[in-house]
Amino acid sequence: MSTMRNKVQLIGHLGADPEIIEMGNDRKLAKINLATNESYKNANGERVTDTQWHQVVAWGKLAGLAEKLLVKGSEVAVEGKLIHKSYTDKQGVKRYTSEVQISDLILLKKKD
């Protein structure tokens, strides 16, 4: 049996320009909102499009590439791993979030 891995592959469009955060020591973090769409026909035969939003992060050289190449509307393919985090908000409520930490990024099409 092969080894199971935490691997995510997505193709979608950026909902906004990447948010670039300077971490010091020449380290960068890029936060990217990525939309993926799935179309299907419902029970009435009507075409429905379901859009899912994904929080994607890139570090280091990939963050630099994202900063230089990506803009709102760009179509990209990303590969990485799923990361789950928890935090306590200002009201003391424990919250959970998930993000894709990417290890590879391919620009498929720039926004026209």
ROKE-696321 format. One record per atom (N, C-alpha, C): residue in three letters; atom name; y, z, x. Coordinates in Angstrom, 2 decimals. Each point is the difference from the previous one (the first is absolute). Layout:
ROKE-696321
type=ALA; atom=CA; y=Y; z=Z; x=X
...
This chain:
ROKE-696321
type=MET; atom=N; y=-1.18; z=0.00; x=0.85
type=MET; atom=CA; y=1.18; z=0.00; x=-0.85
type=MET; atom=C; y=1.24; z=0.00; x=0.89
type=SER; atom=N; y=0.98; z=-0.80; x=-0.36
type=SER; atom=CA; y=1.22; z=-0.07; x=0.81
type=SER; atom=C; y=0.87; z=1.22; x=-0.25
type=THR; atom=N; y=0.88; z=0.26; x=0.93
type=THR; atom=CA; y=0.92; z=1.12; x=-0.10
type=THR; atom=C; y=1.10; z=-0.34; x=-1.01
type=MET; atom=N; y=0.24; z=0.94; x=-0.90
type=MET; atom=CA; y=1.08; z=-0.19; x=-0.99
type=MET; atom=C; y=1.33; z=0.32; x=0.67
type=ARG; atom=N; y=1.04; z=-0.76; x=-0.39
type=ARG; atom=CA; y=1.32; z=0.21; x=0.58
type=ARG; atom=C; y=1.04; z=0.11; x=-1.11
type=ASN; atom=N; y=1.09; z=0.62; x=0.34
type=ASN; atom=CA; y=1.15; z=0.08; x=-0.88
type=ASN; atom=C; y=0.85; z=-1.23; x=0.30
type=LYS; atom=N; y=-0.15; z=-1.07; x=-0.79
type=LYS; atom=CA; y=0.68; z=-1.25; x=0.26
type=LYS; atom=C; y=0.61; z=-0.54; x=-1.28
type=VAL; atom=N; y=1.26; z=-0.40; x=0.09
type=VAL; atom=CA; y=0.73; z=-0.54; x=-1.14
type=VAL; atom=C; y=0.61; z=-1.33; x=0.41
type=GLN; atom=N; y=-0.15; z=-1.02; x=-0.86
type=GLN; atom=CA; y=0.65; z=-1.29; x=0.22
type=GLN; atom=C; y=0.77; z=-0.35; x=-1.27
type=LEU; atom=N; y=1.27; z=-0.35; x=0.17
type=LEU; atom=CA; y=0.85; z=-0.35; x=-1.14
type=LEU; atom=C; y=0.81; z=-1.24; x=0.32
type=ILE; atom=N; y=0.23; z=-0.82; x=-1.02
type=ILE; atom=CA; y=0.93; z=-1.12; x=0.09
type=ILE; atom=C; y=0.99; z=0.19; x=-1.14
type=GLY; atom=N; y=1.27; z=0.00; x=0.33
type=GLY; atom=CA; y=1.01; z=0.20; x=-1.03
type=GLY; atom=C; y=1.39; z=-0.35; x=0.47
type=HIS; atom=N; y=0.97; z=0.36; x=-0.82
type=HIS; atom=CA; y=1.41; z=-0.27; x=0.28
type=HIS; atom=C; y=0.78; z=1.30; x=0.16
type=LEU; atom=N; y=0.97; z=-0.01; x=0.91
type=LEU; atom=CA; y=0.84; z=1.17; x=0.21
type=LEU; atom=C; y=0.96; z=0.16; x=-1.18
type=GLY; atom=N; y=0.10; z=1.23; x=-0.49
type=GLY; atom=CA; y=0.92; z=0.29; x=-1.10
type=GLY; atom=C; y=1.40; z=0.31; x=0.49
type=ALA; atom=N; y=0.15; z=0.25; x=1.29
type=ALA; atom=CA; y=1.29; z=0.31; x=0.62
type=ALA; atom=C; y=-0.12; z=-0.26; x=1.49
type=ASP; atom=N; y=1.12; z=-0.06; x=0.68
type=ASP; atom=CA; y=-0.03; z=-0.09; x=1.46
type=ASP; atom=C; y=-0.69; z=1.26; x=0.55
type=PRO; atom=N; y=-0.71; z=-0.10; x=1.11
type=PRO; atom=CA; y=-0.64; z=1.19; x=0.57
type=PRO; atom=C; y=1.05; z=1.06; x=0.36
type=GLU; atom=N; y=-0.37; z=1.25; x=-0.20
type=GLU; atom=CA; y=0.84; z=1.12; x=0.43
type=GLU; atom=C; y=-0.44; z=0.37; x=1.41
type=ILE; atom=N; y=0.90; z=-0.10; x=0.97
type=ILE; atom=CA; y=-0.33; z=0.27; x=1.39
type=ILE; atom=C; y=0.55; z=1.37; x=0.39
type=ILE; atom=N; y=-0.88; z=0.84; x=0.56
type=ILE; atom=CA; y=0.40; z=1.33; x=0.42
type=ILE; atom=C; y=-0.23; z=0.10; x=1.50
type=GLU; atom=N; y=1.05; z=0.36; x=0.74
type=GLU; atom=CA; y=-0.10; z=0.20; x=1.45
type=GLU; atom=C; y=-0.54; z=1.41; x=0.23
type=MET; atom=N; y=-1.14; z=0.10; x=0.70
type=MET; atom=CA; y=-0.66; z=1.28; x=0.21
type=MET; atom=C; y=0.33; z=0.61; x=1.37
type=GLY; atom=N; y=0.79; z=-0.67; x=0.81
type=GLY; atom=CA; y=0.29; z=0.48; x=1.35
type=GLY; atom=C; y=-1.02; z=-0.53; x=0.98
type=ASN; atom=N; y=0.34; z=0.04; x=1.27
type=ASN; atom=CA; y=-0.89; z=-0.50; x=1.06
type=ASN; atom=C; y=-0.44; z=-1.43; x=-0.27
type=ASP; atom=N; y=0.89; z=-0.83; x=-0.54
type=ASP; atom=CA; y=-0.27; z=-1.41; x=-0.31
type=ASP; atom=C; y=-1.13; z=-0.19; x=-1.00
type=ARG; atom=N; y=-0.26; z=1.00; x=-0.84
type=ARG; atom=CA; y=-1.02; z=-0.12; x=-1.05
type=ARG; atom=C; y=0.69; z=-0.29; x=-1.32
type=LYS; atom=N; y=-0.60; z=-0.92; x=-0.76
type=LYS; atom=CA; y=0.53; z=-0.37; x=-1.30
type=LYS; atom=C; y=-1.07; z=0.14; x=-1.06
type=LEU; atom=N; y=0.46; z=0.24; x=-1.22
type=LEU; atom=CA; y=-0.86; z=0.03; x=-1.17
type=LEU; atom=C; y=0.61; z=-0.95; x=-1.03
type=ALA; atom=N; y=-0.81; z=-0.88; x=-0.55
type=ALA; atom=CA; y=0.45; z=-0.90; x=-1.07
type=ALA; atom=C; y=-0.71; z=0.41; x=-1.29
type=LYS; atom=N; y=0.79; z=0.28; x=-1.04
type=LYS; atom=CA; y=-0.55; z=0.29; x=-1.32
type=LYS; atom=C; y=0.20; z=-1.25; x=-0.85
type=ILE; atom=N; y=-1.10; z=-0.47; x=-0.59
type=ILE; atom=CA; y=0.01; z=-1.27; x=-0.72
type=ILE; atom=C; y=-0.57; z=0.21; x=-1.40
type=ASN; atom=N; y=0.70; z=-0.51; x=-1.01
type=ASN; atom=CA; y=-0.51; z=0.00; x=-1.37
type=ASN; atom=C; y=-0.60; z=-1.38; x=-0.26
type=LEU; atom=N; y=-1.31; z=-0.03; x=-0.25
type=LEU; atom=CA; y=-0.73; z=-1.26; x=-0.15
type=LEU; atom=C; y=-0.56; z=-0.10; x=-1.42
type=ALA; atom=N; y=0.28; z=-1.12; x=-0.66
type=ALA; atom=CA; y=-0.50; z=-0.24; x=-1.35
type=ALA; atom=C; y=-1.15; z=-1.00; x=0.05
type=THR; atom=N; y=-1.10; z=0.34; x=-0.67
type=THR; atom=CA; y=-1.11; z=-0.93; x=-0.18
type=THR; atom=C; y=-0.13; z=-0.28; x=-1.48
type=ASN; atom=N; y=-0.36; z=-1.24; x=-0.33
type=ASN; atom=CA; y=-0.11; z=-0.42; x=-1.40
type=ASN; atom=C; y=-1.40; z=-0.48; x=-0.31
type=GLU; atom=N; y=-0.45; z=0.32; x=-1.20
type=GLU; atom=CA; y=-1.28; z=-0.48; x=-0.51
type=GLU; atom=C; y=0.25; z=-0.53; x=-1.41
type=SER; atom=N; y=-0.42; z=-1.23; x=-0.26
type=SER; atom=CA; y=0.18; z=-0.60; x=-1.32
type=SER; atom=C; y=-1.35; z=-0.14; x=-0.70
type=TYR; atom=N; y=0.02; z=0.22; x=-1.30
type=TYR; atom=CA; y=-1.21; z=-0.14; x=-0.81
type=TYR; atom=C; y=0.41; z=-0.27; x=-1.44
type=LYS; atom=N; y=-0.95; z=-0.42; x=-0.81
type=LYS; atom=CA; y=0.25; z=-0.21; x=-1.42
type=LYS; atom=C; y=-0.51; z=1.22; x=-0.77
type=ASN; atom=N; y=0.83; z=0.52; x=-0.90
type=ASN; atom=CA; y=-0.41; z=1.15; x=-0.79
type=ASN; atom=C; y=-0.87; z=-0.44; x=-1.18
type=ALA; atom=N; y=-0.35; z=0.92; x=-0.87
type=ALA; atom=CA; y=-0.89; z=-0.29; x=-1.14
type=ALA; atom=C; y=0.59; z=-1.03; x=-0.95
type=ASN; atom=N; y=1.32; z=-0.14; x=-0.02
type=ASN; atom=CA; y=0.67; z=-0.98; x=-0.87
type=ASN; atom=C; y=0.18; z=-1.35; x=0.68
type=GLY; atom=N; y=-0.50; z=-0.14; x=1.23
type=GLY; atom=CA; y=0.12; z=-1.26; x=0.72
type=GLY; atom=C; y=1.34; z=-0.18; x=0.70
type=GLU; atom=N; y=0.82; z=1.05; x=0.01
type=GLU; atom=CA; y=1.31; z=-0.07; x=0.65
type=GLU; atom=C; y=-0.13; z=0.33; x=1.49
type=ARG; atom=N; y=0.75; z=-0.73; x=0.81
type=ARG; atom=CA; y=-0.02; z=0.26; x=1.43
type=ARG; atom=C; y=0.82; z=1.25; x=0.29
type=VAL; atom=N; y=-0.60; z=0.94; x=0.73
type=VAL; atom=CA; y=0.65; z=1.26; x=0.36
type=VAL; atom=C; y=0.00; z=0.11; x=1.52
type=THR; atom=N; y=1.13; z=0.42; x=0.55
type=THR; atom=CA; y=0.08; z=0.24; x=1.44
type=THR; atom=C; y=0.17; z=1.49; x=0.22
type=ASP; atom=N; y=-0.90; z=0.56; x=0.82
type=ASP; atom=CA; y=0.04; z=1.41; x=0.34
type=ASP; atom=C; y=0.50; z=0.12; x=1.44
type=THR; atom=N; y=1.13; z=0.69; x=0.19
type=THR; atom=CA; y=0.58; z=0.18; x=1.33
type=THR; atom=C; y=-0.27; z=1.43; x=0.46
type=GLN; atom=N; y=-0.55; z=0.12; x=1.20
type=GLN; atom=CA; y=-0.24; z=1.29; x=0.63
type=GLN; atom=C; y=0.92; z=0.11; x=1.21
type=TRP; atom=N; y=0.64; z=1.18; x=0.17
type=TRP; atom=CA; y=0.88; z=0.23; x=1.14
type=TRP; atom=C; y=-0.72; z=0.88; x=1.01
type=HIS; atom=N; y=0.13; z=-0.37; x=1.28
type=HIS; atom=CA; y=-0.67; z=0.71; x=1.09
type=HIS; atom=C; y=1.05; z=0.42; x=1.01
type=GLN; atom=N; y=-0.11; z=1.25; x=0.45
type=GLN; atom=CA; y=0.84; z=0.49; x=1.08
type=GLN; atom=C; y=-0.72; z=-0.31; x=1.30
type=VAL; atom=N; y=0.66; z=-0.77; x=0.87
type=VAL; atom=CA; y=-0.60; z=-0.46; x=1.25
type=VAL; atom=C; y=0.88; z=0.48; x=1.15
type=VAL; atom=N; y=-0.62; z=0.48; x=1.07
type=VAL; atom=CA; y=0.77; z=0.43; x=1.17
type=VAL; atom=C; y=-0.51; z=-0.70; x=1.25
type=ALA; atom=N; y=0.92; z=-0.29; x=0.90
type=ALA; atom=CA; y=-0.33; z=-0.63; x=1.28
type=ALA; atom=C; y=0.69; z=0.80; x=1.10
type=TRP; atom=N; y=-0.67; z=0.18; x=1.11
type=TRP; atom=CA; y=0.53; z=0.74; x=1.13
type=TRP; atom=C; y=0.16; z=-0.92; x=1.21
type=GLY; atom=N; y=0.87; z=0.39; x=0.91
type=GLY; atom=CA; y=0.12; z=-0.66; x=1.30
type=GLY; atom=C; y=0.35; z=-1.47; x=-0.06
type=LYS; atom=N; y=-0.80; z=-0.82; x=0.69
type=LYS; atom=CA; y=0.27; z=-1.44; x=0.08
type=LYS; atom=C; y=-0.03; z=-0.67; x=-1.37
type=LEU; atom=N; y=-0.93; z=0.44; x=-0.87
type=LEU; atom=CA; y=-0.05; z=-0.58; x=-1.35
type=LEU; atom=C; y=1.27; z=0.33; x=-0.79
type=ALA; atom=N; y=0.53; z=1.19; x=0.21
type=ALA; atom=CA; y=1.26; z=0.37; x=-0.66
type=ALA; atom=C; y=1.14; z=-0.90; x=0.50
type=GLY; atom=N; y=-0.01; z=-0.28; x=1.29
type=GLY; atom=CA; y=1.01; z=-0.90; x=0.57
type=GLY; atom=C; y=-0.11; z=-1.40; x=-0.57
type=LEU; atom=N; y=-1.23; z=-0.50; x=-0.15
type=LEU; atom=CA; y=-0.20; z=-1.32; x=-0.62
type=LEU; atom=C; y=0.46; z=0.00; x=-1.45
type=ALA; atom=N; y=-0.33; z=1.05; x=-0.71
type=ALA; atom=CA; y=0.42; z=0.10; x=-1.40
type=ALA; atom=C; y=1.52; z=-0.03; x=-0.10
type=GLU; atom=N; y=0.66; z=0.71; x=0.90
type=GLU; atom=CA; y=1.46; z=0.05; x=0.01
type=GLU; atom=C; y=0.60; z=-1.39; x=0.23
type=LYS; atom=N; y=-0.61; z=-0.77; x=0.91
type=LYS; atom=CA; y=0.53; z=-1.31; x=0.36
type=LYS; atom=C; y=-0.34; z=-1.10; x=-1.00
type=LEU; atom=N; y=-1.21; z=0.05; x=-0.58
type=LEU; atom=CA; y=-0.50; z=-1.14; x=-0.77
type=LEU; atom=C; y=0.00; z=0.17; x=-1.51
type=LEU; atom=N; y=-0.11; z=1.23; x=-0.49
type=LEU; atom=CA; y=-0.23; z=0.19; x=-1.43
type=LEU; atom=C; y=1.28; z=0.27; x=-0.78
type=VAL; atom=N; y=0.09; z=-0.62; x=-1.15
type=VAL; atom=CA; y=1.10; z=0.23; x=-0.94
type=VAL; atom=C; y=-0.59; z=0.07; x=-1.41
type=LYS; atom=N; y=0.79; z=0.51; x=-0.90
type=LYS; atom=CA; y=-0.43; z=0.07; x=-1.40
type=LYS; atom=C; y=-0.49; z=-1.37; x=-0.45
type=GLY; atom=N; y=-1.18; z=-0.03; x=-0.63
type=GLY; atom=CA; y=-0.57; z=-1.25; x=-0.50
type=GLY; atom=C; y=-0.98; z=-0.66; x=0.94
type=SER; atom=N; y=-0.04; z=0.41; x=1.28
type=SER; atom=CA; y=-0.94; z=-0.59; x=0.95
type=SER; atom=C; y=-1.43; z=0.24; x=-0.46
type=GLU; atom=N; y=-0.86; z=-1.02; x=0.19
type=GLU; atom=CA; y=-1.42; z=0.16; x=-0.30
type=GLU; atom=C; y=-0.72; z=0.34; x=1.30
type=VAL; atom=N; y=-0.78; z=1.09; x=-0.02
type=VAL; atom=CA; y=-0.69; z=0.46; x=1.20
type=VAL; atom=C; y=-1.44; z=0.38; x=-0.32
type=ALA; atom=N; y=-0.81; z=-0.05; x=1.05
type=ALA; atom=CA; y=-1.36; z=0.54; x=-0.05
type=ALA; atom=C; y=0.00; z=1.18; x=0.96
type=VAL; atom=N; y=-0.53; z=1.12; x=-0.45
type=VAL; atom=CA; y=-0.08; z=1.18; x=0.85
type=VAL; atom=C; y=-1.43; z=0.54; x=0.01
type=GLU; atom=N; y=-0.34; z=0.63; x=1.10
type=GLU; atom=CA; y=-1.30; z=0.66; x=0.12
type=GLU; atom=C; y=0.25; z=1.35; x=0.64
type=GLY; atom=N; y=-0.69; z=1.00; x=-0.48
type=GLY; atom=CA; y=0.18; z=1.34; x=0.55
type=GLY; atom=C; y=-0.96; z=0.98; x=-0.63
type=LYS; atom=N; y=0.43; z=1.26; x=-0.03
type=LYS; atom=CA; y=-0.83; z=1.05; x=-0.59
type=LYS; atom=C; y=0.80; z=0.79; x=-1.02
type=LEU; atom=N; y=-0.72; z=0.58; x=-0.94
type=LEU; atom=CA; y=0.62; z=0.79; x=-1.06
type=LEU; atom=C; y=0.17; z=1.43; x=0.47
type=ILE; atom=N; y=1.21; z=0.52; x=-0.15
type=ILE; atom=CA; y=0.33; z=1.37; x=0.39
type=ILE; atom=C; y=0.45; z=0.76; x=-1.24
type=HIS; atom=N; y=-0.56; z=1.18; x=-0.22
type=HIS; atom=CA; y=0.41; z=0.87; x=-1.10
type=HIS; atom=C; y=0.75; z=1.19; x=0.57
type=LYS; atom=N; y=1.12; z=0.36; x=-0.63
type=LYS; atom=CA; y=0.82; z=1.12; x=0.46
type=LYS; atom=C; y=0.34; z=0.89; x=-1.18
type=SER; atom=N; y=0.29; z=1.25; x=0.29
type=SER; atom=CA; y=0.49; z=0.91; x=-1.03
type=SER; atom=C; y=1.24; z=0.72; x=0.53
type=TYR; atom=N; y=0.87; z=0.40; x=-0.92
type=TYR; atom=CA; y=1.21; z=0.73; x=0.36
type=TYR; atom=C; y=0.41; z=0.86; x=-1.20
type=THR; atom=N; y=0.86; z=0.95; x=0.25
type=THR; atom=CA; y=0.52; z=0.85; x=-1.07
type=THR; atom=C; y=1.45; z=-0.41; x=-0.25
type=ASP; atom=N; y=0.32; z=-0.33; x=-1.26
type=ASP; atom=CA; y=1.35; z=-0.45; x=-0.32
type=ASP; atom=C; y=0.96; z=1.19; x=-0.11
type=LYS; atom=N; y=1.27; z=-0.27; x=-0.30
type=LYS; atom=CA; y=1.04; z=1.03; x=-0.05
type=LYS; atom=C; y=-0.27; z=1.05; x=-1.08
type=GLN; atom=N; y=-0.77; z=-0.36; x=-1.02
type=GLN; atom=CA; y=-0.33; z=0.94; x=-1.07
type=GLN; atom=C; y=-1.28; z=0.79; x=0.30
type=GLY; atom=N; y=-0.59; z=-0.23; x=1.17
type=GLY; atom=CA; y=-1.20; z=0.72; x=0.39
type=GLY; atom=C; y=-1.29; z=-0.61; x=-0.52
type=VAL; atom=N; y=0.08; z=-1.22; x=-0.54
type=VAL; atom=CA; y=-1.18; z=-0.67; x=-0.54
type=VAL; atom=C; y=-0.64; z=-0.85; x=1.09
type=LYS; atom=N; y=-1.32; z=0.14; x=0.14
type=LYS; atom=CA; y=-0.72; z=-0.80; x=1.00
type=LYS; atom=C; y=-0.13; z=-1.43; x=-0.51
type=ARG; atom=N; y=0.40; z=-0.96; x=0.81
type=ARG; atom=CA; y=-0.04; z=-1.42; x=-0.34
type=ARG; atom=C; y=-0.90; z=-0.73; x=0.98
type=TYR; atom=N; y=-0.54; z=-1.12; x=-0.46
type=TYR; atom=CA; y=-0.89; z=-0.81; x=0.82
type=TYR; atom=C; y=0.51; z=-1.43; x=0.06
type=THR; atom=N; y=-0.20; z=-0.64; x=1.13
type=THR; atom=CA; y=0.41; z=-1.38; x=0.16
type=THR; atom=C; y=-1.01; z=-0.73; x=0.89
type=SER; atom=N; y=-0.08; z=-1.30; x=-0.16
type=SER; atom=CA; y=-0.88; z=-0.82; x=0.83
type=SER; atom=C; y=0.82; z=-1.14; x=0.59
type=GLU; atom=N; y=-0.36; z=-0.42; x=1.20
type=GLU; atom=CA; y=0.67; z=-1.13; x=0.64
type=GLU; atom=C; y=-1.00; z=-0.74; x=0.85
type=VAL; atom=N; y=0.33; z=-1.24; x=0.30
type=VAL; atom=CA; y=-0.83; z=-0.81; x=0.88
type=VAL; atom=C; y=0.69; z=-0.04; x=1.37
type=GLN; atom=N; y=-0.68; z=0.52; x=1.02
type=GLN; atom=CA; y=0.51; z=-0.06; x=1.37
type=GLN; atom=C; y=-0.57; z=-1.25; x=0.62
type=ILE; atom=N; y=0.87; z=-0.99; x=0.26
type=ILE; atom=CA; y=-0.51; z=-1.31; x=0.39
type=ILE; atom=C; y=-0.26; z=-0.10; x=1.50
type=SER; atom=N; y=-1.00; z=-0.81; x=0.32
type=SER; atom=CA; y=-0.35; z=-0.29; x=1.39
type=SER; atom=C; y=0.20; z=-1.49; x=0.31
type=ASP; atom=N; y=0.20; z=-0.80; x=-1.05
type=ASP; atom=CA; y=0.23; z=-1.44; x=0.19
type=ASP; atom=C; y=0.87; z=-0.51; x=-1.13
type=LEU; atom=N; y=0.86; z=-0.94; x=0.33
type=LEU; atom=CA; y=0.94; z=-0.56; x=-0.97
type=LEU; atom=C; y=0.15; z=-1.50; x=0.26
type=ILE; atom=N; y=-0.10; z=-0.79; x=-1.05
type=ILE; atom=CA; y=0.19; z=-1.46; x=0.12
type=ILE; atom=C; y=1.05; z=-0.42; x=-1.02
type=LEU; atom=N; y=1.05; z=-0.63; x=0.47
type=LEU; atom=CA; y=1.01; z=-0.55; x=-0.89
type=LEU; atom=C; y=-0.53; z=-1.33; x=-0.54
type=LEU; atom=N; y=-0.22; z=-0.06; x=-1.31
type=LEU; atom=CA; y=-0.56; z=-1.21; x=-0.61
type=LEU; atom=C; y=1.10; z=-0.97; x=-0.41
type=LYS; atom=N; y=1.06; z=0.55; x=-0.57
type=LYS; atom=CA; y=1.09; z=-0.87; x=-0.46
type=LYS; atom=C; y=1.28; z=0.81; x=-0.08
type=LYS; atom=N; y=1.05; z=-0.55; x=0.62
type=LYS; atom=CA; y=1.30; z=0.64; x=-0.12
type=LYS; atom=C; y=0.57; z=-0.27; x=-1.37
type=LYS; atom=N; y=0.87; z=0.88; x=-0.44
type=LYS; atom=CA; y=0.68; z=-0.22; x=-1.26
type=LYS; atom=C; y=0.84; z=-1.26; x=0.12
type=ASP; atom=N; y=-0.07; z=-0.84; x=-1.02
type=ASP; atom=CA; y=0.77; z=-1.26; x=0.01
type=ASP; atom=C; y=1.48; z=0.25; x=-0.12
